[in-house]
Amino acid sequence: MKGISYCLMLLCLFSAFVQAKPKLDTPIKNAQRIVALAPHIVENLFVIGAGDRIVGTVDYADYPRAARDIPRIGGYHGIVLEKLLALEPDVVIAWQTGNKKDDLAKIAALGIPVVYSHAEHIRDVATELRRFGELTGLAAQAEYAALEFERRFAKIHTRYQNSTSLRVFYQLWPEPMMSINKDTWIHQLLELCHVENVFAEASNDYPQLSLENVLHSKPDVIVAPIEKTKQHVTFIDWQTWPEIAAGKYNQVIQVDADLLHRYSTRVLAGVEDLCAKLDTSRRFYQQRKQHDHVE
């Protein structure tokens, strides 16, 4: 996956993460010094009011703004154990496939409690908030945040569940061109917007595609997530291919990858934006259909 951003590499590990199903079983009830080994863990801890207890984290943990001041002890390519030990954490909250297994084994062998983040479905973000609340002794704050998340989720589901569907190509990455199948987190987000993922039946969770694959799928809309990355990202002008409706009518929408690709409460802001933009495309096609019928 050379050339793919750090955030995307983490996302592409999701299916293996689901299979592992690590448990957050721990006697810890009031953790004060936490090392959080994924950006979404940091975000969710801040949501329940435990952000000031995070003493160490990883690269790309950049939200909220206060998270940028937390000491870094590594990232996708590994954890610096000496830095972690110097922080004297009560607990390390890890993401099993977002962190190196050898690092996690070494941390556990040193006697530091390690618990795992594991959201299999978008609705599990609320469950994770509650678990973090139990871990930190902030159950009341976590319950409030979880209920608000569930309320917003239900509102989105209700709003779009009866909408006319659209054929959507989610352009996860442009080069190599990649998309997502029905077993992925992002597919769940598309389902909330009530659209059809044209590569839902792909054999791999994150299939690499040719241009011909995309043209053959005949998408009405192409969704292009914008990644924060220092790497060069290839721009694809889909209007070059008018044989597909998305290209012919320039129905290409951009969304924020940080919102959609992280398993945090902010995913709902990303979904609201995604669904609203897809709904604009939906209205466009409905108007075209009415116009063509009149003619």
C-alpha positions in Angstrom: 0.0 0.0 0.0 2.8 2.3 -0.8 1.7 5.9 -1.0 -1.4 5.5 1.1 -1.8 7.8 4.1 -1.4 6.8 7.8 -5.0 7.3 8.5 -6.1 5.2 5.5 -3.6 2.4 6.5 -5.3 2.2 9.9 -8.7 2.1 8.3 -7.8 -0.7 6.0 -7.0 -2.9 9.1 -10.5 -2.7 10.3 -11.7 -6.2 9.1 -8.9 -8.0 10.9 -9.7 -5.9 14.0 -13.3 -7.1 14.0 -12.2 -10.7 13.8 -9.9 -10.3 16.8 -12.8 -8.9 19.0 -10.6 -8.0 22.0 -12.5 -7.3 25.2 -12.3 -4.2 27.4 -12.5 -6.3 30.6 -10.5 -4.5 33.4 -10.8 -3.9 37.1 -9.6 -0.3 36.6 -12.3 2.1 37.6 -10.6 5.5 38.0 -7.7 5.7 35.6 -5.8 9.0 36.0 -2.8 8.5 33.7 -3.8 7.2 30.3 -1.8 6.4 27.2 -4.1 6.4 24.2 -2.7 4.6 21.1 -5.1 5.8 18.4 -6.6 9.2 17.3 -10.2 8.0 17.8 -9.4 6.9 21.4 -8.1 10.3 22.2 -11.2 12.0 20.7 -13.6 9.8 22.6 -11.8 10.3 25.9 -12.0 14.1 25.4 -15.8 13.7 24.7 -16.4 12.2 28.2 -14.2 14.7 29.9 -11.1 12.6 30.3 -8.8 14.4 27.9 -6.7 15.9 30.6 -5.8 12.4 31.8 -4.1 11.4 28.6 -0.4 11.6 29.2 0.8 10.1 25.9 -0.5 9.3 22.5 0.4 8.7 18.8 1.0 10.6 15.6 -2.1 12.0 13.9 -4.0 12.4 17.2 -4.8 16.0 16.4 -8.4 16.5 17.7 -9.5 18.4 19.6 -6.9 21.1 19.5 -5.7 20.4 23.1 -4.8 16.9 21.9 -1.9 18.4 19.9 -0.1 19.2 23.1 0.0 15.6 24.3 3.4 13.9 24.2 3.9 11.5 21.3 5.3 8.1 21.9 5.1 6.6 18.4 2.6 5.8 15.7 1.7 3.2 13.2 5.3 2.1 12.7 5.8 1.4 16.4 5.8 2.6 20.0 8.9 3.8 21.8 8.6 1.8 25.0 11.1 3.9 26.9 8.9 6.9 26.4 5.8 5.0 27.4 7.4 3.7 30.6 8.6 7.2 31.6 5.0 8.4 31.6 4.0 5.9 34.3 0.5 5.2 32.9 -2.3 3.6 34.9 -3.6 2.0 31.7 -2.9 1.9 28.0 -5.9 1.9 25.7 -4.9 0.4 22.4 -6.4 -0.5 19.0 -5.3 -4.0 18.3 -4.6 -3.8 14.6 -3.7 -0.1 14.6 -0.7 -0.9 16.9 2.0 -3.4 16.4 1.2 -6.7 18.2 4.8 -7.0 19.4 4.6 -3.6 21.1 1.3 -4.5 22.8 2.7 -7.8 24.0 5.8 -6.1 25.5 3.6 -3.4 27.2 1.5 -6.2 28.8 4.6 -8.1 29.8 5.8 -5.1 31.7 2.7 -5.3 33.9 0.9 -2.2 32.4 -2.8 -2.9 32.0 -3.8 -2.8 28.3 -7.4 -2.6 27.2 -8.7 -2.4 23.7 -11.0 -0.1 21.7 -13.3 -2.2 19.5 -16.2 -0.6 17.6 -17.5 -3.1 15.1 -20.5 -1.0 14.1 -21.0 2.8 14.1 -23.6 2.3 16.9 -20.8 0.8 19.0 -19.2 4.2 19.4 -21.8 4.8 22.1 -21.0 1.5 23.8 -17.3 2.5 23.8 -18.0 5.8 25.4 -19.8 4.0 28.2 -16.8 1.6 28.6 -14.4 4.5 28.8 -16.7 6.1 31.3 -16.4 3.0 33.5 -12.7 2.9 33.1 -12.2 6.5 34.2 -15.0 6.9 36.7 -16.8 9.3 34.5 -19.9 7.2 33.9 -22.4 10.0 34.1 -20.6 12.2 31.5 -20.1 9.1 29.3 -23.8 8.2 29.5 -24.8 11.7 28.4 -22.5 11.6 25.5 -23.6 8.1 24.5 -27.3 9.0 24.6 -26.6 12.1 22.4 -24.7 10.0 19.9 -27.6 7.5 19.8 -30.1 10.3 19.3 -28.2 11.8 16.4 -27.7 8.4 14.8 -31.4 7.6 15.0 -32.3 11.0 13.5 -30.0 10.4 10.5 -31.4 6.9 10.0 -35.0 8.1 10.1 -34.3 11.0 7.7 -32.8 9.0 4.9 -34.2 5.5 5.2 -37.0 5.9 2.6 -34.9 8.0 0.2 -34.5 7.0 -3.4 -31.2 5.1 -3.8 -28.2 6.1 -5.8 -25.3 4.1 -7.2 -22.2 5.3 -5.4 -18.5 4.6 -5.9 -16.5 5.5 -2.8 -13.1 6.4 -4.0 -11.1 5.5 -0.9 -7.8 6.2 -2.5 -6.9 7.3 -6.1 -3.6 5.6 -6.8 -3.7 2.7 -6.5 -7.5 3.1 -6.9 -9.3 1.5 -4.0 -12.8 1.3 -2.7 -14.8 -0.6 0.0 -17.0 -3.6 0.2 -20.1 -4.4 2.4 -18.0 -5.6 5.3 -16.4 -2.3 6.1 -17.1 0.6 8.4 -17.6 3.0 5.5 -20.2 0.8 3.9 -22.3 1.2 7.0 -22.1 5.0 6.6 -23.3 4.8 3.0 -26.2 2.6 4.2 -27.2 5.3 6.6 -27.5 7.7 3.6 -29.5 5.0 1.8 -27.3 4.6 -1.2 -25.9 1.6 -3.0 -22.2 0.8 -2.8 -21.3 -0.3 -6.3 -18.4 -2.5 -4.9 -20.4 -4.0 -2.0 -19.8 -7.5 -3.3 -16.1 -7.2 -3.9 -14.2 -10.2 -2.4 -11.7 -8.0 -0.5 -12.7 -5.4 2.1 -10.7 -2.7 0.4 -10.4 -3.8 -3.3 -7.9 -2.4 -5.7 -9.6 -1.4 -8.9 -8.9 -0.5 -12.5 -10.4 2.4 -14.3 -12.4 -0.1 -16.3 -13.9 -1.6 -13.0 -15.2 1.8 -12.1 -16.6 2.6 -15.6 -18.3 -0.8 -15.6 -19.9 -0.2 -12.2 -21.8 2.9 -13.7 -21.9 5.1 -10.6 -24.3 8.0 -10.3 -22.1 9.7 -7.7 -18.4 9.4 -6.8 -17.4 10.2 -3.2 -13.8 11.3 -2.8 -12.6 11.6 0.8 -10.0 14.3 1.5 -7.1 13.0 3.6 -4.7 15.0 5.7 -1.4 13.8 4.3 2.0 15.1 3.2 2.0 12.7 0.4 1.1 13.6 -3.2 -2.5 12.6 -3.9 -3.5 12.0 -7.5 -6.4 14.1 -8.8 -8.8 12.3 -11.1 -11.0 14.4 -13.3 -14.0 12.1 -13.7 -15.6 14.5 -16.3 -13.0 12.9 -18.7 -15.3 9.8 -18.7 -18.8 11.0 -19.6 -19.9 7.4 -20.3 -20.7 7.2 -16.6 -23.4 9.5 -15.1 -21.1 10.7 -12.3 -18.6 12.0 -14.9 -21.2 13.3 -17.4 -23.0 15.3 -14.8 -20.0 16.1 -12.6 -21.5 14.4 -9.6 -18.3 14.1 -7.6 -18.5 15.1 -3.9 -15.7 15.6 -1.4 -15.9 14.6 2.2 -13.6 14.9 5.3 -11.8 11.6 5.8 -10.9 12.5 9.4 -14.6 12.6 10.2 -15.7 9.5 8.4 -12.7 7.2 8.9 -12.2 7.6 12.6 -14.3 5.6 15.1 -15.2 8.6 17.2 -18.3 10.6 17.9 -17.4 13.1 15.1 -18.3 10.4 12.5 -21.9 11.6 12.8 -20.8 15.1 11.6 -19.1 13.4 8.7 -22.2 11.3 7.9 -24.5 14.3 8.1 -22.3 16.1 5.6 -22.0 13.0 3.4 -25.8 12.3 3.4 -26.6 16.0 2.7 -24.3 16.1 -0.3 -25.7 12.8 -1.6 -29.2 14.2 -1.2 -28.2 17.1 -3.3 -27.1 14.7 -6.0 -30.4 12.7 -5.5 -32.4 15.9 -6.1 -30.3 16.6 -9.2 -31.2 13.3 -10.8 -34.8 13.6 -9.8 -35.0 17.0 -11.5 -33.3 15.6 -14.6 -35.8 12.7 -14.7 -38.7 15.2 -14.5 -37.1 17.4 -17.2 -36.5 14.4 -19.5 -40.1 13.2 -19.0 -41.5 16.6 -19.9 -39.5 16.7 -23.1 
